[in-house]
Amino acid sequence: MKNLQKRAITAFLFVGIILTAILLNKYAFVAIFGLICAGCLYEFHTLLFHGTLQKRYSRRIYGNVLLGLIPYFAIAFYLLDPAWVDYNRLFPLITIFFLFISMYYIVVLASKIEKPFLMISYALTGVFYVTIPCVLILFVSFKDGQYDYTAALGLLILTWINDTGAFLVGSAIGKRLLFERISPKKTWEGFWGGAILTILASYPIYLIFHLFPLRDWIVLAIIVVVFGTFGDLIESMFKRSFAAKDTGTILPGHGGLLDRFDSYLFLIPFAVFYILLVY
């Protein structure tokens, strides 16, 4: 009971902070997702060195986090000023990012890392796993330089509903394991419980956020259910690979930021692809 209360209090405060930042203004939105990006990158790279002497690898972890944050804040500064929103300015930003990647290879070459390409693969995996979804969140939240949080917030709410529904239904009646080798607690009953609640929730989301027609919110809800579940399982696979229970301890009763955003980060590229395909 104590653990359930701790989870509920943490969730209430956590959701309140995120919603306040998103609804406040575009600068708070960029700041909160920048913190989420930084925290998830840090937990991801810390997880890669789980069970080792952290002090020995701390500089490498911070270096990889910094590399992952560069494209996020570069794109954020580009989008925050409507006068900058121009393809001719975006292309140089992307080029500069790839220059940083090339420079990272040179830095690793000059270092005394025992397995240099393993370190490079860690850094690039963090960029693709955490940074790119965060950058895509920015792109769907700024259109022609104008801030519109509805797509990002709608998908986030659907993700929370899916996670909560799957947890509650799975805890109550879950028997058939969904993927025992990777996650021994997730069940098919929980999956379908979360799926039904999420798809039903697409209707009030549509009524609140008129950004897309109802059919598109239903499709996005299905994307949340399917790829959000895959994201959760993939993060569980990472943790099992490194014998870690949670990615962090920043959220009492919930673990780390990556534990809470694994589904959202993984589904974002698929949701954005659908949005770009339709619109």
Contacts in CASP RR format, 6 or more apart in sequence:
PFRMAT RR
TARGET T0000
AUTHOR 0000-0000-0000
METHOD contacts of the structure
MODEL  1
MKNLQKRAITAFLFVGIILTAILLNKYAFVAIFGLICAGCLYEFHTLLFH
GTLQKRYSRRIYGNVLLGLIPYFAIAFYLLDPAWVDYNRLFPLITIFFLF
ISMYYIVVLASKIEKPFLMISYALTGVFYVTIPCVLILFVSFKDGQYDYT
AALGLLILTWINDTGAFLVGSAIGKRLLFERISPKKTWEGFWGGAILTIL
ASYPIYLIFHLFPLRDWIVLAIIVVVFGTFGDLIESMFKRSFAAKDTGTI
LPGHGGLLDRFDSYLFLIPFAVFYILLVY
3 253 0 8 1.000
6 252 0 8 1.000
6 253 0 8 1.000
7 253 0 8 1.000
7 254 0 8 1.000
9 252 0 8 1.000
10 251 0 8 1.000
10 252 0 8 1.000
10 253 0 8 1.000
10 254 0 8 1.000
11 254 0 8 1.000
14 251 0 8 1.000
14 254 0 8 1.000
14 260 0 8 1.000
15 160 0 8 1.000
17 32 0 8 1.000
18 32 0 8 1.000
18 156 0 8 1.000
19 153 0 8 1.000
20 28 0 8 1.000
21 28 0 8 1.000
21 29 0 8 1.000
21 31 0 8 1.000
21 32 0 8 1.000
22 28 0 8 1.000
22 29 0 8 1.000
22 32 0 8 1.000
22 149 0 8 1.000
22 152 0 8 1.000
22 153 0 8 1.000
23 149 0 8 1.000
25 147 0 8 1.000
26 80 0 8 1.000
26 141 0 8 1.000
26 142 0 8 1.000
26 147 0 8 1.000
27 80 0 8 1.000
29 141 0 8 1.000
29 147 0 8 1.000
29 149 0 8 1.000
29 152 0 8 1.000
30 76 0 8 1.000
30 80 0 8 1.000
30 138 0 8 1.000
33 72 0 8 1.000
33 134 0 8 1.000
33 137 0 8 1.000
33 138 0 8 1.000
34 69 0 8 1.000
34 72 0 8 1.000
34 73 0 8 1.000
34 76 0 8 1.000
34 134 0 8 1.000
36 134 0 8 1.000
36 257 0 8 1.000
36 261 0 8 1.000
37 68 0 8 1.000
37 69 0 8 1.000
37 72 0 8 1.000
37 130 0 8 1.000
37 131 0 8 1.000
37 134 0 8 1.000
38 65 0 8 1.000
38 69 0 8 1.000
39 65 0 8 1.000
39 250 0 8 1.000
39 257 0 8 1.000
39 258 0 8 1.000
40 130 0 8 1.000
40 257 0 8 1.000
40 258 0 8 1.000
40 261 0 8 1.000
40 265 0 8 1.000
41 64 0 8 1.000
41 65 0 8 1.000
41 68 0 8 1.000
41 69 0 8 1.000
41 126 0 8 1.000
41 130 0 8 1.000
41 131 0 8 1.000
42 61 0 8 1.000
42 65 0 8 1.000
43 247 0 8 1.000
43 248 0 8 1.000
43 256 0 8 1.000
43 257 0 8 1.000
43 258 0 8 1.000
44 125 0 8 1.000
44 126 0 8 1.000
44 129 0 8 1.000
44 130 0 8 1.000
44 238 0 8 1.000
44 247 0 8 1.000
44 258 0 8 1.000
45 60 0 8 1.000
45 61 0 8 1.000
45 64 0 8 1.000
45 65 0 8 1.000
45 122 0 8 1.000
45 126 0 8 1.000
46 54 0 8 1.000
46 61 0 8 1.000
46 247 0 8 1.000
46 248 0 8 1.000
47 238 0 8 1.000
47 239 0 8 1.000
47 242 0 8 1.000
47 244 0 8 1.000
47 247 0 8 1.000
47 258 0 8 1.000
48 122 0 8 1.000
48 242 0 8 1.000
49 57 0 8 1.000
49 60 0 8 1.000
49 61 0 8 1.000
50 242 0 8 1.000
50 243 0 8 1.000
50 244 0 8 1.000
51 242 0 8 1.000
51 243 0 8 1.000
54 61 0 8 1.000
60 113 0 8 1.000
60 119 0 8 1.000
63 123 0 8 1.000
64 119 0 8 1.000
64 122 0 8 1.000
64 123 0 8 1.000
64 126 0 8 1.000
67 100 0 8 1.000
67 101 0 8 1.000
67 104 0 8 1.000
67 123 0 8 1.000
67 127 0 8 1.000
68 123 0 8 1.000
68 126 0 8 1.000
68 127 0 8 1.000
68 130 0 8 1.000
68 131 0 8 1.000
69 131 0 8 1.000
70 97 0 8 1.000
70 100 0 8 1.000
71 97 0 8 1.000
71 127 0 8 1.000
71 131 0 8 1.000
71 132 0 8 1.000
71 135 0 8 1.000
72 131 0 8 1.000
72 134 0 8 1.000
72 135 0 8 1.000
72 138 0 8 1.000
74 93 0 8 1.000
74 96 0 8 1.000
74 97 0 8 1.000
75 93 0 8 1.000
75 135 0 8 1.000
75 138 0 8 1.000
75 139 0 8 1.000
76 138 0 8 1.000
77 84 0 8 1.000
78 84 0 8 1.000
78 85 0 8 1.000
78 89 0 8 1.000
78 90 0 8 1.000
78 93 0 8 1.000
79 85 0 8 1.000
79 138 0 8 1.000
79 139 0 8 1.000
79 142 0 8 1.000
79 145 0 8 1.000
80 142 0 8 1.000
81 145 0 8 1.000
82 144 0 8 1.000
82 145 0 8 1.000
82 146 0 8 1.000
85 142 0 8 1.000
85 144 0 8 1.000
85 145 0 8 1.000
101 124 0 8 1.000
104 120 0 8 1.000
104 123 0 8 1.000
105 120 0 8 1.000
108 116 0 8 1.000
108 119 0 8 1.000
108 120 0 8 1.000
109 116 0 8 1.000
113 119 0 8 1.000
129 265 0 8 1.000
130 258 0 8 1.000
130 265 0 8 1.000
132 269 0 8 1.000
133 264 0 8 1.000
133 265 0 8 1.000
133 266 0 8 1.000
133 268 0 8 1.000
133 269 0 8 1.000
134 265 0 8 1.000
136 268 0 8 1.000
136 269 0 8 1.000
136 272 0 8 1.000
137 152 0 8 1.000
137 268 0 8 1.000
139 272 0 8 1.000
140 151 0 8 1.000
140 152 0 8 1.000
140 272 0 8 1.000
140 275 0 8 1.000
141 147 0 8 1.000
141 148 0 8 1.000
141 149 0 8 1.000
141 151 0 8 1.000
141 152 0 8 1.000
142 148 0 8 1.000
148 211 0 8 1.000
150 209 0 8 1.000
150 211 0 8 1.000
151 209 0 8 1.000
151 211 0 8 1.000
151 212 0 8 1.000
151 275 0 8 1.000
153 209 0 8 1.000
154 205 0 8 1.000
154 209 0 8 1.000
155 220 0 8 1.000
155 224 0 8 1.000
155 264 0 8 1.000
155 267 0 8 1.000
155 268 0 8 1.000
155 271 0 8 1.000
156 264 0 8 1.000
157 201 0 8 1.000
157 205 0 8 1.000
158 198 0 8 1.000
158 201 0 8 1.000
158 202 0 8 1.000
158 205 0 8 1.000
158 220 0 8 1.000
158 221 0 8 1.000
158 224 0 8 1.000
159 224 0 8 1.000
159 228 0 8 1.000
159 263 0 8 1.000
159 264 0 8 1.000
159 267 0 8 1.000
161 194 0 8 1.000
161 197 0 8 1.000
161 198 0 8 1.000
161 201 0 8 1.000
162 194 0 8 1.000
162 195 0 8 1.000
162 197 0 8 1.000
162 198 0 8 1.000
162 224 0 8 1.000
162 225 0 8 1.000
162 228 0 8 1.000
162 229 0 8 1.000
162 263 0 8 1.000
163 232 0 8 1.000
163 263 0 8 1.000
164 194 0 8 1.000
164 197 0 8 1.000
165 190 0 8 1.000
165 193 0 8 1.000
165 194 0 8 1.000
165 197 0 8 1.000
165 198 0 8 1.000
166 186 0 8 1.000
166 190 0 8 1.000
166 191 0 8 1.000
166 193 0 8 1.000
166 194 0 8 1.000
166 229 0 8 1.000
167 190 0 8 1.000
169 189 0 8 1.000
169 190 0 8 1.000
169 192 0 8 1.000
169 193 0 8 1.000
169 194 0 8 1.000
170 186 0 8 1.000
170 187 0 8 1.000
170 189 0 8 1.000
170 190 0 8 1.000
170 193 0 8 1.000
173 189 0 8 1.000
173 190 0 8 1.000
174 187 0 8 1.000
174 188 0 8 1.000
174 189 0 8 1.000
174 190 0 8 1.000
175 187 0 8 1.000
175 189 0 8 1.000
176 187 0 8 1.000
176 188 0 8 1.000
176 189 0 8 1.000
177 184 0 8 1.000
177 186 0 8 1.000
177 187 0 8 1.000
177 188 0 8 1.000
178 186 0 8 1.000
178 187 0 8 1.000
178 188 0 8 1.000
178 190 0 8 1.000
178 191 0 8 1.000
178 229 0 8 1.000
178 233 0 8 1.000
179 186 0 8 1.000
179 233 0 8 1.000
182 233 0 8 1.000
182 236 0 8 1.000
182 237 0 8 1.000
182 240 0 8 1.000
183 232 0 8 1.000
183 233 0 8 1.000
183 236 0 8 1.000
186 232 0 8 1.000
186 233 0 8 1.000
191 225 0 8 1.000
191 229 0 8 1.000
194 225 0 8 1.000
195 225 0 8 1.000
198 221 0 8 1.000
198 224 0 8 1.000
198 225 0 8 1.000
199 218 0 8 1.000
199 221 0 8 1.000
199 222 0 8 1.000
199 225 0 8 1.000
201 221 0 8 1.000
202 214 0 8 1.000
202 217 0 8 1.000
202 218 0 8 1.000
202 220 0 8 1.000
202 221 0 8 1.000
203 214 0 8 1.000
203 217 0 8 1.000
205 217 0 8 1.000
205 221 0 8 1.000
206 212 0 8 1.000
206 213 0 8 1.000
206 214 0 8 1.000
206 217 0 8 1.000
209 217 0 8 1.000
212 220 0 8 1.000
212 275 0 8 1.000
216 274 0 8 1.000
216 278 0 8 1.000
219 274 0 8 1.000
220 271 0 8 1.000
220 274 0 8 1.000
220 275 0 8 1.000
223 267 0 8 1.000
223 270 0 8 1.000
223 271 0 8 1.000
223 274 0 8 1.000
224 263 0 8 1.000
224 267 0 8 1.000
224 271 0 8 1.000
227 263 0 8 1.000
227 266 0 8 1.000
227 267 0 8 1.000
227 270 0 8 1.000
227 271 0 8 1.000
228 263 0 8 1.000
228 264 0 8 1.000
228 266 0 8 1.000
228 267 0 8 1.000
229 263 0 8 1.000
230 266 0 8 1.000
230 267 0 8 1.000
231 262 0 8 1.000
231 263 0 8 1.000
231 265 0 8 1.000
231 266 0 8 1.000
231 267 0 8 1.000
232 262 0 8 1.000
232 263 0 8 1.000
232 266 0 8 1.000
234 262 0 8 1.000
234 266 0 8 1.000
235 247 0 8 1.000
235 258 0 8 1.000
235 259 0 8 1.000
235 262 0 8 1.000
235 266 0 8 1.000
239 245 0 8 1.000
239 246 0 8 1.000
239 247 0 8 1.000
246 255 0 8 1.000
246 256 0 8 1.000
246 259 0 8 1.000
247 255 0 8 1.000
247 256 0 8 1.000
247 257 0 8 1.000
247 258 0 8 1.000
247 259 0 8 1.000
248 255 0 8 1.000
248 256 0 8 1.000
248 257 0 8 1.000
248 258 0 8 1.000
248 259 0 8 1.000
249 255 0 8 1.000
249 256 0 8 1.000
250 256 0 8 1.000
250 257 0 8 1.000
251 257 0 8 1.000
251 259 0 8 1.000
251 260 0 8 1.000
254 260 0 8 1.000
END
